[in-house]
Amino acid sequence: MPFSYSLGLINFDSLQISLLLAPVAVAGALTGRVLIRHINQQVFELLALALTLVAGLRLLF
């Protein structure tokens, strides 16, 4: 954190936004734990690979 602060990446405004979004992050993590029990592992891996491919292509183009 000291390095991020010294680079100007962390300031009062960014801390306010982080605190505002913290409940959303916790809710997403808890929802993910529930959903992971209902998702087929092979489908998840295929979807993750496909989305990684799309993201990589977007970076290239």
C-alpha distance matrix in Angstrom:
0.0 3.8 5.4 5.1 6.1 8.6 9.9 10.6 9.3 8.1 11.0 13.5 15.4 12.8 11.9 15.7 16.3 13.8 15.7 18.9 18.5 17.3 21.0 21.9 19.4 20.8 24.3 23.9 22.8 25.8 28.1 27.1 28.0 31.4 32.1 31.4 34.5 36.7 35.6 37.6 35.5 37.4 37.2 33.4 33.0 35.4 33.6 30.2 31.9 33.6 30.6 28.7 31.8 31.8 28.2 29.0 32.1 30.4 28.0 31.1 33.2
3.8 0.0 3.8 5.5 5.1 6.1 8.6 9.9 10.0 9.0 11.3 14.1 16.4 14.5 13.8 17.5 18.6 16.6 18.3 21.6 21.6 20.6 24.3 25.3 23.0 24.5 28.0 27.6 26.6 29.5 31.9 30.9 31.8 35.2 35.9 35.2 38.3 40.5 39.4 41.3 39.1 40.9 40.7 37.0 36.5 38.7 37.0 33.5 35.0 36.7 33.7 31.7 34.6 34.6 30.9 31.4 34.4 32.7 30.1 33.0 35.1
5.4 3.8 0.0 3.8 5.4 5.1 6.2 8.7 8.7 9.3 12.2 15.5 17.2 15.0 15.2 18.9 19.4 17.6 20.0 22.8 22.4 21.8 25.6 26.1 23.7 25.5 28.8 28.0 27.1 30.3 32.3 31.1 32.2 35.6 36.0 35.1 38.3 40.3 38.9 40.6 38.2 39.8 39.6 35.9 35.1 37.2 35.5 32.0 33.1 34.8 31.8 29.6 32.2 32.3 28.6 28.7 31.7 30.1 27.2 29.9 32.1
5.1 5.5 3.8 0.0 3.8 5.5 5.1 6.3 5.2 6.0 9.3 12.8 14.0 11.5 12.1 15.8 15.9 14.3 17.0 19.6 19.1 18.9 22.7 23.0 20.8 23.0 26.1 25.2 24.7 28.0 29.8 28.7 30.1 33.4 33.6 33.0 36.3 38.1 36.7 38.6 36.5 38.0 37.4 33.8 33.3 35.2 33.2 29.9 31.2 32.6 29.4 27.4 30.2 29.9 26.1 26.7 29.5 27.6 25.0 27.9 29.8
6.1 5.1 5.4 3.8 0.0 3.8 5.4 5.1 5.7 4.8 6.9 10.3 12.3 10.6 10.9 14.4 15.4 14.3 16.4 19.1 19.4 19.3 23.1 23.8 22.0 24.0 27.2 26.7 26.4 29.5 31.4 30.7 32.1 35.3 35.7 35.4 38.7 40.5 39.3 41.4 39.4 41.1 40.4 36.8 36.5 38.4 36.3 33.0 34.5 35.8 32.4 30.7 33.5 33.0 29.2 30.0 32.7 30.5 28.0 31.0 32.6
8.6 6.1 5.1 5.5 3.8 0.0 3.8 5.4 7.6 8.1 9.7 13.1 15.1 13.8 14.5 17.9 18.8 18.0 20.2 22.8 23.0 23.0 26.8 27.4 25.6 27.7 30.8 30.2 29.8 33.0 34.8 33.9 35.4 38.6 38.9 38.4 41.7 43.5 42.2 44.1 41.9 43.4 42.9 39.2 38.7 40.5 38.5 35.2 36.3 37.6 34.4 32.4 34.9 34.5 30.7 31.0 33.6 31.6 28.8 31.5 33.2
9.9 8.6 6.2 5.1 5.4 3.8 0.0 3.8 5.5 7.8 9.9 13.7 14.7 13.1 14.7 17.9 18.1 17.6 20.3 22.5 22.3 22.8 26.6 26.6 24.8 27.3 30.2 29.2 29.0 32.4 33.9 32.8 34.6 37.7 37.7 37.2 40.7 42.2 40.6 42.4 40.3 41.5 40.8 37.3 36.6 38.1 36.1 32.8 33.8 34.9 31.7 29.6 31.9 31.4 27.6 27.9 30.3 28.1 25.3 27.9 29.6
10.6 9.9 8.7 6.3 5.1 5.4 3.8 0.0 3.8 5.5 6.6 10.3 11.2 10.1 12.0 14.8 15.2 15.2 17.9 19.8 20.0 20.8 24.6 24.7 23.3 25.9 28.6 27.9 28.1 31.4 32.8 32.1 34.0 36.9 36.9 36.8 40.3 41.7 40.3 42.4 40.6 41.9 40.9 37.3 37.1 38.5 36.2 33.1 34.4 35.1 31.7 30.1 32.5 31.6 27.8 28.5 30.8 28.3 25.8 28.7 29.9
9.3 10.0 8.7 5.2 5.7 7.6 5.5 3.8 0.0 3.8 6.6 10.1 10.2 8.0 10.1 13.1 12.8 12.4 15.4 17.2 17.0 17.8 21.5 21.4 19.8 22.6 25.2 24.3 24.5 27.9 29.2 28.4 30.4 33.3 33.2 33.1 36.6 37.9 36.5 38.6 36.8 38.2 37.1 33.6 33.4 34.9 32.5 29.5 30.9 31.7 28.2 26.7 29.2 28.3 24.6 25.6 27.9 25.5 23.2 26.3 27.6
8.1 9.0 9.3 6.0 4.8 8.1 7.8 5.5 3.8 0.0 3.8 7.1 8.0 5.9 6.9 10.2 10.7 10.1 12.6 14.8 15.1 15.6 19.3 19.8 18.4 20.8 23.6 23.2 23.4 26.5 28.1 27.7 29.4 32.3 32.6 32.7 36.0 37.5 36.5 38.8 37.2 38.9 37.9 34.2 34.3 36.1 33.6 30.6 32.4 33.3 29.8 28.6 31.4 30.4 26.8 28.1 30.6 28.1 26.0 29.3 30.6
11.0 11.3 12.2 9.3 6.9 9.7 9.9 6.6 6.6 3.8 0.0 3.8 5.5 5.4 6.3 8.7 10.2 10.6 12.4 14.3 15.5 16.3 19.8 20.6 19.9 22.1 24.7 24.8 25.3 28.1 29.7 29.7 31.5 34.2 34.6 35.0 38.3 39.7 38.8 41.4 40.0 41.8 40.5 37.0 37.3 38.9 36.3 33.5 35.4 36.1 32.5 31.5 34.2 33.0 29.4 30.9 33.2 30.4 28.6 31.9 32.8
13.5 14.1 15.5 12.8 10.3 13.1 13.7 10.3 10.1 7.1 3.8 0.0 3.8 5.6 5.2 6.2 8.8 9.9 10.6 12.4 14.4 15.3 18.4 19.6 19.5 21.5 23.9 24.4 25.2 27.6 29.2 29.7 31.5 33.9 34.5 35.3 38.4 39.8 39.3 42.1 41.0 42.9 41.5 38.0 38.7 40.3 37.5 35.0 37.2 37.7 34.0 33.4 36.2 34.8 31.4 33.2 35.4 32.5 31.0 34.5 35.2
15.4 16.4 17.2 14.0 12.3 15.1 14.7 11.2 10.2 8.0 5.5 3.8 0.0 3.8 5.4 5.1 6.4 8.7 10.0 10.6 12.5 14.3 17.2 17.7 18.0 20.5 22.4 22.7 24.0 26.5 27.6 28.2 30.4 32.5 32.8 33.8 37.1 38.1 37.5 40.3 39.4 41.2 39.5 36.1 37.0 38.3 35.3 33.0 35.2 35.4 31.7 31.3 34.0 32.3 29.0 31.1 33.0 29.9 28.7 32.2 32.6
12.8 14.5 15.0 11.5 10.6 13.8 13.1 10.1 8.0 5.9 5.4 5.6 3.8 0.0 3.8 5.4 5.1 6.1 8.6 9.8 10.6 12.1 15.4 15.7 15.3 17.9 20.1 20.0 21.1 23.8 25.0 25.2 27.4 29.7 30.0 30.7 34.0 35.2 34.4 37.1 36.0 37.8 36.3 32.8 33.5 35.0 32.1 29.6 31.8 32.2 28.5 28.0 30.8 29.3 26.0 28.0 30.1 27.2 26.0 29.5 30.2
11.9 13.8 15.2 12.1 10.9 14.5 14.7 12.0 10.1 6.9 6.3 5.2 5.4 3.8 0.0 3.8 5.4 5.0 6.1 8.5 9.8 10.3 13.7 14.8 14.4 16.4 18.9 19.4 20.1 22.5 24.2 24.6 26.4 28.7 29.5 30.2 33.3 34.7 34.3 37.1 36.1 38.2 36.9 33.3 34.1 36.0 33.1 30.6 33.1 33.7 30.1 29.7 32.8 31.5 28.2 30.3 32.6 30.0 28.7 32.3 33.2
15.7 17.5 18.9 15.8 14.4 17.9 17.9 14.8 13.1 10.2 8.7 6.2 5.1 5.4 3.8 0.0 3.8 5.4 5.2 6.1 8.7 10.0 12.6 13.8 14.4 16.3 18.3 19.2 20.4 22.5 23.9 24.8 26.7 28.7 29.4 30.6 33.6 34.8 34.6 37.6 37.0 39.1 37.5 34.0 35.2 36.9 33.9 31.7 34.3 34.7 31.0 31.0 34.0 32.4 29.3 31.7 33.8 31.0 30.1 33.8 34.3
16.3 18.6 19.4 15.9 15.4 18.8 18.1 15.2 12.8 10.7 10.2 8.8 6.4 5.1 5.4 3.8 0.0 3.8 5.5 5.0 6.1 8.5 11.2 11.4 12.0 14.6 16.2 16.6 18.2 20.5 21.4 22.2 24.5 26.4 26.7 28.0 31.1 32.0 31.6 34.6 34.1 36.0 34.2 30.8 32.1 33.6 30.4 28.4 31.0 31.2 27.5 27.6 30.6 28.8 25.8 28.4 30.4 27.5 26.9 30.6 31.0
13.8 16.6 17.6 14.3 14.3 18.0 17.6 15.2 12.4 10.1 10.6 9.9 8.7 6.1 5.0 5.4 3.8 0.0 3.8 5.4 5.2 6.0 9.4 10.0 9.6 11.9 14.2 14.5 15.5 18.0 19.4 19.9 21.8 24.1 24.6 25.6 28.7 30.0 29.6 32.5 31.7 33.9 32.4 28.8 30.0 31.8 28.9 26.6 29.3 29.9 26.3 26.2 29.4 28.1 25.0 27.5 29.9 27.3 26.5 30.3 31.1
15.7 18.3 20.0 17.0 16.4 20.2 20.3 17.9 15.4 12.6 12.4 10.6 10.0 8.6 6.1 5.2 5.5 3.8 0.0 3.8 5.5 5.2 7.9 9.8 10.1 11.4 13.6 14.9 15.8 17.6 19.3 20.5 22.0 24.0 25.1 26.3 29.0 30.5 30.5 33.7 33.1 35.6 34.1 30.6 32.0 34.0 31.1 29.0 31.9 32.6 29.0 29.2 32.5 31.2 28.3 30.9 33.3 30.7 30.1 33.9 34.6
18.9 21.6 22.8 19.6 19.1 22.8 22.5 19.8 17.2 14.8 14.3 12.4 10.6 9.8 8.5 6.1 5.0 5.4 3.8 0.0 3.8 5.7 7.1 8.2 9.8 11.5 12.7 14.1 15.9 17.4 18.5 20.0 22.0 23.4 24.3 25.9 28.7 29.7 29.8 33.1 32.9 35.2 33.4 30.1 31.8 33.5 30.3 28.6 31.6 31.8 28.3 28.9 32.0 30.3 27.7 30.6 32.6 29.9 29.7 33.5 33.9
18.5 21.6 22.4 19.1 19.4 23.0 22.3 20.0 17.0 15.1 15.5 14.4 12.5 10.6 9.8 8.7 6.1 5.2 5.5 3.8 0.0 3.8 5.6 5.3 6.4 8.9 10.1 10.7 12.6 14.6 15.4 16.6 18.8 20.4 20.9 22.5 25.4 26.3 26.2 29.5 29.2 31.5 29.6 26.3 28.0 29.7 26.5 24.8 27.9 28.1 24.6 25.3 28.5 26.9 24.4 27.3 29.4 26.9 26.8 30.6 31.1
17.3 20.6 21.8 18.9 19.3 23.0 22.8 20.8 17.8 15.6 16.3 15.3 14.3 12.1 10.3 10.0 8.5 6.0 5.2 5.7 3.8 0.0 3.8 5.4 5.1 6.3 8.7 9.9 10.7 12.5 14.2 15.3 16.9 18.8 19.9 21.1 23.9 25.3 25.5 28.7 28.2 30.8 29.4 25.9 27.6 29.7 26.8 24.8 28.1 28.8 25.4 25.9 29.3 28.2 25.6 28.4 30.9 28.7 28.4 32.2 33.0
21.0 24.3 25.6 22.7 23.1 26.8 26.6 24.6 21.5 19.3 19.8 18.4 17.2 15.4 13.7 12.6 11.2 9.4 7.9 7.1 5.6 3.8 0.0 3.8 5.4 5.1 6.1 8.5 9.9 10.6 12.1 14.1 15.5 16.8 18.2 19.9 22.3 23.6 24.2 27.7 27.7 30.4 28.8 25.6 27.7 29.8 26.8 25.3 28.8 29.4 26.2 27.1 30.5 29.3 27.1 30.1 32.4 30.3 30.5 34.2 34.9
21.9 25.3 26.1 23.0 23.8 27.4 26.6 24.7 21.4 19.8 20.6 19.6 17.7 15.7 14.8 13.8 11.4 10.0 9.8 8.2 5.3 5.4 3.8 0.0 3.8 5.5 5.1 6.1 8.6 9.9 10.3 12.1 14.3 15.4 16.1 18.0 20.7 21.5 21.8 25.2 25.3 27.8 25.9 22.8 25.0 26.7 23.6 22.3 25.8 26.0 22.8 24.0 27.3 25.9 23.9 27.1 29.2 27.1 27.5 31.2 31.7
19.4 23.0 23.7 20.8 22.0 25.6 24.8 23.3 19.8 18.4 19.9 19.5 18.0 15.3 14.4 14.4 12.0 9.6 10.1 9.8 6.4 5.1 5.4 3.8 0.0 3.8 5.5 5.1 6.2 8.7 9.8 10.5 12.5 14.5 15.1 16.3 19.2 20.5 20.4 23.6 23.3 25.8 24.3 20.9 22.7 24.8 21.9 20.1 23.5 24.3 21.1 21.8 25.3 24.3 22.1 25.0 27.5 25.7 25.8 29.5 30.4
20.8 24.5 25.5 23.0 24.0 27.7 27.3 25.9 22.6 20.8 22.1 21.5 20.5 17.9 16.4 16.3 14.6 11.9 11.4 11.5 8.9 6.3 5.1 5.5 3.8 0.0 3.8 5.4 5.1 6.2 8.6 9.8 10.8 12.7 14.3 15.5 17.9 19.6 20.1 23.4 23.2 26.2 24.9 21.6 23.6 26.0 23.4 21.8 25.3 26.3 23.5 24.2 27.8 27.1 25.1 28.0 30.6 29.0 29.1 32.7 33.8
24.3 28.0 28.8 26.1 27.2 30.8 30.2 28.6 25.2 23.6 24.7 23.9 22.4 20.1 18.9 18.3 16.2 14.2 13.6 12.7 10.1 8.7 6.1 5.1 5.5 3.8 0.0 3.8 5.5 5.2 6.0 8.5 10.0 10.8 12.2 14.2 16.4 17.5 18.4 22.0 22.3 25.2 23.6 20.6 23.1 25.2 22.4 21.4 25.1 25.7 22.9 24.2 27.7 26.7 25.2 28.3 30.6 29.0 29.6 33.2 33.9
23.9 27.6 28.0 25.2 26.7 30.2 29.2 27.9 24.3 23.2 24.8 24.4 22.7 20.0 19.4 19.2 16.6 14.5 14.9 14.1 10.7 9.9 8.5 6.1 5.1 5.4 3.8 0.0 3.8 5.5 5.1 6.0 8.6 10.0 10.3 11.9 14.7 15.7 15.8 19.2 19.4 22.0 20.3 17.2 19.6 21.6 18.8 17.6 21.3 21.9 19.1 20.5 23.9 23.0 21.5 24.6 26.9 25.5 26.1 29.7 30.5
22.8 26.6 27.1 24.7 26.4 29.8 29.0 28.1 24.5 23.4 25.3 25.2 24.0 21.1 20.1 20.4 18.2 15.5 15.8 15.9 12.6 10.7 9.9 8.6 6.2 5.1 5.5 3.8 0.0 3.8 5.5 5.1 6.4 8.9 9.9 10.5 13.3 15.1 15.3 18.4 18.1 21.1 20.0 16.6 18.7 21.3 19.0 17.4 21.0 22.2 19.8 20.6 24.2 23.9 22.3 25.1 27.7 26.7 27.0 30.4 31.7
25.8 29.5 30.3 28.0 29.5 33.0 32.4 31.4 27.9 26.5 28.1 27.6 26.5 23.8 22.5 22.5 20.5 18.0 17.6 17.4 14.6 12.5 10.6 9.9 8.7 6.2 5.2 5.5 3.8 0.0 3.8 5.4 5.2 6.6 8.8 10.1 11.9 13.8 15.0 18.4 18.6 21.9 20.8 17.9 20.4 22.9 20.8 19.7 23.4 24.6 22.4 23.5 27.1 26.7 25.5 28.3 30.8 29.8 30.4 33.8 34.9
28.1 31.9 32.3 29.8 31.4 34.8 33.9 32.8 29.2 28.1 29.7 29.2 27.6 25.0 24.2 23.9 21.4 19.4 19.3 18.5 15.4 14.2 12.1 10.3 9.8 8.6 6.0 5.1 5.5 3.8 0.0 3.8 5.4 5.2 6.2 8.6 10.6 11.5 12.6 16.2 17.0 20.1 18.5 15.8 18.8 20.9 18.4 18.0 21.8 22.4 20.4 22.1 25.4 24.8 23.9 27.0 29.2 28.2 29.2 32.5 33.3
27.1 30.9 31.1 28.7 30.7 33.9 32.8 32.1 28.4 27.7 29.7 29.7 28.2 25.2 24.6 24.8 22.2 19.9 20.5 20.0 16.6 15.3 14.1 12.1 10.5 9.8 8.5 6.0 5.1 5.4 3.8 0.0 3.8 5.4 5.0 5.9 8.9 10.1 10.3 13.7 13.9 16.9 15.6 12.6 15.2 17.6 15.4 14.7 18.4 19.5 17.6 19.0 22.3 22.2 21.3 24.2 26.5 25.9 26.8 29.9 31.0
28.0 31.8 32.2 30.1 32.1 35.4 34.6 34.0 30.4 29.4 31.5 31.5 30.4 27.4 26.4 26.7 24.5 21.8 22.0 22.0 18.8 16.9 15.5 14.3 12.5 10.8 10.0 8.6 6.4 5.2 5.4 3.8 0.0 3.8 5.6 5.4 7.2 9.7 10.7 13.8 13.8 17.3 16.7 13.9 16.4 19.2 17.7 16.8 20.4 21.9 20.4 21.5 24.9 25.1 24.3 26.9 29.4 29.1 29.8 32.8 34.2
31.4 35.2 35.6 33.4 35.3 38.6 37.7 36.9 33.3 32.3 34.2 33.9 32.5 29.7 28.7 28.7 26.4 24.1 24.0 23.4 20.4 18.8 16.8 15.4 14.5 12.7 10.8 10.0 8.9 6.6 5.2 5.4 3.8 0.0 3.8 5.6 6.0 7.6 9.8 13.2 14.3 17.7 16.7 14.5 17.6 20.0 18.3 18.2 21.9 22.9 21.7 23.3 26.5 26.5 26.1 28.8 31.1 30.7 31.8 34.8 35.8
32.1 35.9 36.0 33.6 35.7 38.9 37.7 36.9 33.2 32.6 34.6 34.5 32.8 30.0 29.5 29.4 26.7 24.6 25.1 24.3 20.9 19.9 18.2 16.1 15.1 14.3 12.2 10.3 9.9 8.8 6.2 5.0 5.6 3.8 0.0 3.8 5.4 5.4 6.6 10.4 11.8 14.8 13.3 11.3 14.7 16.7 14.9 15.2 18.8 19.6 18.5 20.5 23.4 23.3 23.3 26.1 28.1 27.8 29.2 32.0 33.0
31.4 35.2 35.1 33.0 35.4 38.4 37.2 36.8 33.1 32.7 35.0 35.3 33.8 30.7 30.2 30.6 28.0 25.6 26.3 25.9 22.5 21.1 19.9 18.0 16.3 15.5 14.2 11.9 10.5 10.1 8.6 5.9 5.4 5.6 3.8 0.0 3.8 5.4 5.4 8.4 8.8 12.2 11.6 9.3 12.1 14.7 13.6 13.5 16.9 18.3 17.5 19.0 22.0 22.5 22.4 24.9 27.1 27.3 28.4 31.1 32.4
34.5 38.3 38.3 36.3 38.7 41.7 40.7 40.3 36.6 36.0 38.3 38.4 37.1 34.0 33.3 33.6 31.1 28.7 29.0 28.7 25.4 23.9 22.3 20.7 19.2 17.9 16.4 14.7 13.3 11.9 10.6 8.9 7.2 6.0 5.4 3.8 0.0 3.8 5.9 8.3 9.5 13.1 12.9 11.5 14.3 16.8 16.2 16.5 19.7 21.1 20.8 22.3 25.1 25.7 25.9 28.3 30.4 30.8 32.0 34.5 35.8
36.7 40.5 40.3 38.1 40.5 43.5 42.2 41.7 37.9 37.5 39.7 39.8 38.1 35.2 34.7 34.8 32.0 30.0 30.5 29.7 26.3 25.3 23.6 21.5 20.5 19.6 17.5 15.7 15.1 13.8 11.5 10.1 9.7 7.6 5.4 5.4 3.8 0.0 3.8 6.7 9.3 12.1 11.1 10.5 13.9 15.6 14.8 16.0 19.1 19.8 19.7 21.8 24.3 24.6 25.3 27.8 29.5 29.9 31.5 33.9 34.9
35.6 39.4 38.9 36.7 39.3 42.2 40.6 40.3 36.5 36.5 38.8 39.3 37.5 34.4 34.3 34.6 31.6 29.6 30.5 29.8 26.2 25.5 24.2 21.8 20.4 20.1 18.4 15.8 15.3 15.0 12.6 10.3 10.7 9.8 6.6 5.4 5.9 3.8 0.0 3.8 6.2 8.7 7.4 6.8 10.2 11.8 11.1 12.4 15.3 16.1 16.3 18.4 20.6 21.2 22.0 24.4 26.1 26.6 28.3 30.5 31.5
37.6 41.3 40.6 38.6 41.4 44.1 42.4 42.4 38.6 38.8 41.4 42.1 40.3 37.1 37.1 37.6 34.6 32.5 33.7 33.1 29.5 28.7 27.7 25.2 23.6 23.4 22.0 19.2 18.4 18.4 16.2 13.7 13.8 13.2 10.4 8.4 8.3 6.7 3.8 0.0 3.8 5.6 5.4 6.2 8.8 10.1 10.6 12.3 14.4 15.5 16.5 18.3 20.1 21.2 22.4 24.3 25.9 27.0 28.6 30.5 31.7
35.5 39.1 38.2 36.5 39.4 41.9 40.3 40.6 36.8 37.2 40.0 41.0 39.4 36.0 36.1 37.0 34.1 31.7 33.1 32.9 29.2 28.2 27.7 25.3 23.3 23.2 22.3 19.4 18.1 18.6 17.0 13.9 13.8 14.3 11.8 8.8 9.5 9.3 6.2 3.8 0.0 3.8 5.5 5.0 6.2 8.6 9.8 10.4 12.3 14.2 15.3 16.3 18.3 20.0 20.9 22.3 24.3 25.7 26.9 28.6 30.2
37.4 40.9 39.8 38.0 41.1 43.4 41.5 41.9 38.2 38.9 41.8 42.9 41.2 37.8 38.2 39.1 36.0 33.9 35.6 35.2 31.5 30.8 30.4 27.8 25.8 26.2 25.2 22.0 21.1 21.9 20.1 16.9 17.3 17.7 14.8 12.2 13.1 12.1 8.7 5.6 3.8 0.0 3.8 5.4 5.2 6.2 8.5 9.8 10.6 12.2 14.2 15.3 16.6 18.4 19.9 21.0 22.6 24.4 25.8 27.1 28.7
37.2 40.7 39.6 37.4 40.4 42.9 40.8 40.9 37.1 37.9 40.5 41.5 39.5 36.3 36.9 37.5 34.2 32.4 34.1 33.4 29.6 29.4 28.8 25.9 24.3 24.9 23.6 20.3 20.0 20.8 18.5 15.6 16.7 16.7 13.3 11.6 12.9 11.1 7.4 5.4 5.5 3.8 0.0 3.8 5.5 5.2 6.1 8.5 9.9 10.5 12.2 14.1 15.3 16.5 18.2 19.8 21.1 22.5 24.3 25.8 26.9
33.4 37.0 35.9 33.8 36.8 39.2 37.3 37.3 33.6 34.2 37.0 38.0 36.1 32.8 33.3 34.0 30.8 28.8 30.6 30.1 26.3 25.9 25.6 22.8 20.9 21.6 20.6 17.2 16.6 17.9 15.8 12.6 13.9 14.5 11.3 9.3 11.5 10.5 6.8 6.2 5.0 5.4 3.8 0.0 3.8 5.5 5.1 6.1 8.6 9.9 10.5 12.1 14.2 15.3 16.3 18.1 19.9 21.0 22.5 24.4 25.7
33.0 36.5 35.1 33.3 36.5 38.7 36.6 37.1 33.4 34.3 37.3 38.7 37.0 33.5 34.1 35.2 32.1 30.0 32.0 31.8 28.0 27.6 27.7 25.0 22.7 23.6 23.1 19.6 18.7 20.4 18.8 15.2 16.4 17.6 14.7 12.1 14.3 13.9 10.2 8.8 6.2 5.2 5.5 3.8 0.0 3.8 5.4 5.0 6.2 8.6 9.9 10.4 12.3 14.3 15.2 16.3 18.3 20.0 21.0 22.6 24.3
35.4 38.7 37.2 35.2 38.4 40.5 38.1 38.5 34.9 36.1 38.9 40.3 38.3 35.0 36.0 36.9 33.6 31.8 34.0 33.5 29.7 29.7 29.8 26.7 24.8 26.0 25.2 21.6 21.3 22.9 20.9 17.6 19.2 20.0 16.7 14.7 16.8 15.6 11.8 10.1 8.6 6.2 5.2 5.5 3.8 0.0 3.8 5.4 5.2 6.1 8.6 9.8 10.6 12.4 14.2 15.3 16.6 18.4 20.1 21.2 22.6
33.6 37.0 35.5 33.2 36.3 38.5 36.1 36.2 32.5 33.6 36.3 37.5 35.3 32.1 33.1 33.9 30.4 28.9 31.1 30.3 26.5 26.8 26.8 23.6 21.9 23.4 22.4 18.8 19.0 20.8 18.4 15.4 17.7 18.3 14.9 13.6 16.2 14.8 11.1 10.6 9.8 8.5 6.1 5.1 5.4 3.8 0.0 3.8 5.5 5.1 6.1 8.5 9.8 10.5 12.2 14.1 15.3 16.5 18.4 20.0 21.0
30.2 33.5 32.0 29.9 33.0 35.2 32.8 33.1 29.5 30.6 33.5 35.0 33.0 29.6 30.6 31.7 28.4 26.6 29.0 28.6 24.8 24.8 25.3 22.3 20.1 21.8 21.4 17.6 17.4 19.7 18.0 14.7 16.8 18.2 15.2 13.5 16.5 16.0 12.4 12.3 10.4 9.8 8.5 6.1 5.0 5.4 3.8 0.0 3.8 5.5 5.2 6.1 8.6 9.9 10.5 12.1 14.2 15.3 16.5 18.4 20.0
31.9 35.0 33.1 31.2 34.5 36.3 33.8 34.4 30.9 32.4 35.4 37.2 35.2 31.8 33.1 34.3 31.0 29.3 31.9 31.6 27.9 28.1 28.8 25.8 23.5 25.3 25.1 21.3 21.0 23.4 21.8 18.4 20.4 21.9 18.8 16.9 19.7 19.1 15.3 14.4 12.3 10.6 9.9 8.6 6.2 5.2 5.5 3.8 0.0 3.8 5.5 5.0 6.2 8.7 9.8 10.4 12.3 14.2 15.3 16.6 18.3
33.6 36.7 34.8 32.6 35.8 37.6 34.9 35.1 31.7 33.3 36.1 37.7 35.4 32.2 33.7 34.7 31.2 29.9 32.6 31.8 28.1 28.8 29.4 26.0 24.3 26.3 25.7 21.9 22.2 24.6 22.4 19.5 21.9 22.9 19.6 18.3 21.1 19.8 16.1 15.5 14.2 12.2 10.5 9.9 8.6 6.1 5.1 5.5 3.8 0.0 3.8 5.4 5.1 6.3 8.7 9.9 10.6 12.4 14.4 15.5 16.5
30.6 33.7 31.8 29.4 32.4 34.4 31.7 31.7 28.2 29.8 32.5 34.0 31.7 28.5 30.1 31.0 27.5 26.3 29.0 28.3 24.6 25.4 26.2 22.8 21.1 23.5 22.9 19.1 19.8 22.4 20.4 17.6 20.4 21.7 18.5 17.5 20.8 19.7 16.3 16.5 15.3 14.2 12.2 10.5 9.9 8.6 6.1 5.2 5.5 3.8 0.0 3.8 5.3 5.0 6.1 8.5 9.8 10.5 12.4 14.3 15.3
28.7 31.7 29.6 27.4 30.7 32.4 29.6 30.1 26.7 28.6 31.5 33.4 31.3 28.0 29.7 31.0 27.6 26.2 29.2 28.9 25.3 25.9 27.1 24.0 21.8 24.2 24.2 20.5 20.6 23.5 22.1 19.0 21.5 23.3 20.5 19.0 22.3 21.8 18.4 18.3 16.3 15.3 14.1 12.1 10.4 9.8 8.5 6.1 5.0 5.4 3.8 0.0 3.8 5.4 5.1 6.1 8.6 9.8 10.6 12.4 14.3
31.8 34.6 32.2 30.2 33.5 34.9 31.9 32.5 29.2 31.4 34.2 36.2 34.0 30.8 32.8 34.0 30.6 29.4 32.5 32.0 28.5 29.3 30.5 27.3 25.3 27.8 27.7 23.9 24.2 27.1 25.4 22.3 24.9 26.5 23.4 22.0 25.1 24.3 20.6 20.1 18.3 16.6 15.3 14.2 12.3 10.6 9.8 8.6 6.2 5.1 5.3 3.8 0.0 3.8 5.5 5.1 6.2 8.6 9.9 10.6 12.3
31.8 34.6 32.3 29.9 33.0 34.5 31.4 31.6 28.3 30.4 33.0 34.8 32.3 29.3 31.5 32.4 28.8 28.1 31.2 30.3 26.9 28.2 29.3 25.9 24.3 27.1 26.7 23.0 23.9 26.7 24.8 22.2 25.1 26.5 23.3 22.5 25.7 24.6 21.2 21.2 20.0 18.4 16.5 15.3 14.3 12.4 10.5 9.9 8.7 6.3 5.0 5.4 3.8 0.0 3.8 5.4 5.1 6.2 8.7 10.0 10.5
28.2 30.9 28.6 26.1 29.2 30.7 27.6 27.8 24.6 26.8 29.4 31.4 29.0 26.0 28.2 29.3 25.8 25.0 28.3 27.7 24.4 25.6 27.1 23.9 22.1 25.1 25.2 21.5 22.3 25.5 23.9 21.3 24.3 26.1 23.3 22.4 25.9 25.3 22.0 22.4 20.9 19.9 18.2 16.3 15.2 14.2 12.2 10.5 9.8 8.7 6.1 5.1 5.5 3.8 0.0 3.8 5.5 5.1 6.3 8.8 10.0
29.0 31.4 28.7 26.7 30.0 31.0 27.9 28.5 25.6 28.1 30.9 33.2 31.1 28.0 30.3 31.7 28.4 27.5 30.9 30.6 27.3 28.4 30.1 27.1 25.0 28.0 28.3 24.6 25.1 28.3 27.0 24.2 26.9 28.8 26.1 24.9 28.3 27.8 24.4 24.3 22.3 21.0 19.8 18.1 16.3 15.3 14.1 12.1 10.4 9.9 8.5 6.1 5.1 5.4 3.8 0.0 3.8 5.4 5.1 6.4 8.8
32.1 34.4 31.7 29.5 32.7 33.6 30.3 30.8 27.9 30.6 33.2 35.4 33.0 30.1 32.6 33.8 30.4 29.9 33.3 32.6 29.4 30.9 32.4 29.2 27.5 30.6 30.6 26.9 27.7 30.8 29.2 26.5 29.4 31.1 28.1 27.1 30.4 29.5 26.1 25.9 24.3 22.6 21.1 19.9 18.3 16.6 15.3 14.2 12.3 10.6 9.8 8.6 6.2 5.1 5.5 3.8 0.0 3.8 5.3 5.1 6.1
30.4 32.7 30.1 27.6 30.5 31.6 28.1 28.3 25.5 28.1 30.4 32.5 29.9 27.2 30.0 31.0 27.5 27.3 30.7 29.9 26.9 28.7 30.3 27.1 25.7 29.0 29.0 25.5 26.7 29.8 28.2 25.9 29.1 30.7 27.8 27.3 30.8 29.9 26.6 27.0 25.7 24.4 22.5 21.0 20.0 18.4 16.5 15.3 14.2 12.4 10.5 9.8 8.6 6.2 5.1 5.4 3.8 0.0 3.8 5.4 5.1
28.0 30.1 27.2 25.0 28.0 28.8 25.3 25.8 23.2 26.0 28.6 31.0 28.7 26.0 28.7 30.1 26.9 26.5 30.1 29.7 26.8 28.4 30.5 27.5 25.8 29.1 29.6 26.1 27.0 30.4 29.2 26.8 29.8 31.8 29.2 28.4 32.0 31.5 28.3 28.6 26.9 25.8 24.3 22.5 21.0 20.1 18.4 16.5 15.3 14.4 12.4 10.6 9.9 8.7 6.3 5.1 5.3 3.8 0.0 3.8 5.6
31.1 33.0 29.9 27.9 31.0 31.5 27.9 28.7 26.3 29.3 31.9 34.5 32.2 29.5 32.3 33.8 30.6 30.3 33.9 33.5 30.6 32.2 34.2 31.2 29.5 32.7 33.2 29.7 30.4 33.8 32.5 29.9 32.8 34.8 32.0 31.1 34.5 33.9 30.5 30.5 28.6 27.1 25.8 24.4 22.6 21.2 20.0 18.4 16.6 15.5 14.3 12.4 10.6 10.0 8.8 6.4 5.1 5.4 3.8 0.0 3.8
33.2 35.1 32.1 29.8 32.6 33.2 29.6 29.9 27.6 30.6 32.8 35.2 32.6 30.2 33.2 34.3 31.0 31.1 34.6 33.9 31.1 33.0 34.9 31.7 30.4 33.8 33.9 30.5 31.7 34.9 33.3 31.0 34.2 35.8 33.0 32.4 35.8 34.9 31.5 31.7 30.2 28.7 26.9 25.7 24.3 22.6 21.0 20.0 18.3 16.5 15.3 14.3 12.3 10.5 10.0 8.8 6.1 5.1 5.6 3.8 0.0
